[in-house]
Amino acid sequence: MDHAAVLALYDRDMREGAQPDGPGARIEKAGRVVRQVAAVHGWNGVVWSDLDEASADAAIAEQVAHYSALGLDFEWKLYGHDLPMDLGPRLRAAGFTPEPEETLMIAEVADLTLDAEPPEGIRFLPATDAAGVDLVAEVHEKAFGTDSSRLRHQLLARLTDDPDTVVAVVALAGDTPVSAARMELVPGTRFAGLWGGGTVEAWRGRGIYRALVAQRARAAVDRGYRYLQVDASSQSRPILERLGFAPLSTTTPYVYVP
């Protein structure tokens, strides 16, 4: 895989050419910035920018004013290769708070090892309705210790209104949900994104996450996607590298609360 070429393709198709990530969301091009605007329960933020030292501060101020007028928190999704190089410090100076950095990892599906199966005693259940979404949200809260109300709303809306663009899976030990993940599909592109992979602490280290990656990768192959993309935490990065994913950049959410 040509890392530079794939990263350029990702920037063009998934960021500059971004599509709304759910019902009720819209993509706006504001000068040299591409942003998404959604309802309170949706994701709001900047997905791409083409800035330099002369234009960065004005563009930041414009986004702050825009979302503040709408009464919305928003995120500036900053990648390690974005310009200018000091865009992160400029965002902090404007009142943004950085969240933990993750690694942008991409793999060509044809190069992946897809034979991983769930460990003994674990079965996978597709989440396709409200009951399945509740299981995904339950795992999310236990695995990450964060509120899952936004995830529950977004995932159920997407499964209801646009089910061909998302695949969600729950891992069950008996009837107890112990892990969950989803894959978001972007029509007209070659990329499918793996998101929300999390395992309850007591069940980590047993190969469940690896099997969930393989399960979703097989689904991507079936749907004709060439690349898989993950924003990987420090915990998941080693697993993904062993499966064949390559680190191409970093990504840091900078959050602004009006």
Steps between C-alpha positions, in 0.01 A plus 500: 500500500633842401451683831529854361259431215243331726519784752442753220204294378359485852531877540328560168214250529432484873588851618489759222223301331330397825141376504253548789546227759131459580142617449449870558868589456637715219845578364592864442800647317595828663795649317797273567317291760261205468272447798199295606197653666250273673244506777602498866519118502711490183869562443595860427842603387772578249612201293746668262685827453754646258656778702828683537648732760325800349150347486485265800395736780219658298369156398504385862312810614243449224424145611472604864254774406300268273446219750459737794216675316333158465558422869699186414813345641731395219825323424788597275640165388869580459730261315874484554574599140262799492640848443611733636719293730397708801126458442464310828646781715285750309188297584597483868555877502148543359346303787497143366583206726697209348391143570740202486687452175423192291675342201342503155551144376403371156520156342427362159237233567669253266813508720324426829483178697126434522489152655465611863192350663342582837645307795314208653184606681461825301245551225447800275159660459424760230345814652223599262225642723440693824571195717834444325591868529430483875753215528761698305441802725525286814840368391615852409420631847671210678807492273568873478328639810320767298138588435358322195182701439643671189626169360162336564313779319737516201530126446126434524425788261749365249376141523146626454550752219812380318579141604730432204760742638566338838575155642486452877595182688476397866703220658305302760620265773178310554251785508746758637640760256878518546624674184360699208608686190364656184608569144395809308480474121534804276331445162704597196835472681747217552511541879305335781564621853525283811365681806406448862684175557496444874512203738395491864817489710452149643478357147803668344801306377297205366497585130148646484608835356715329236207281398270804477746669264508189281119474505459858378782468247323205340184710481697778329633253243147380431396861431790575269709733718877503447629671815421489871573802720526518879576778747694272733564543870830393651328177611366400160795615287722192568214263416425684177866505397517122544195468276662708225395862567759774443523829695473791254441802725359604835169657587410714800152630579505865609168574672337841537213563739332840449 
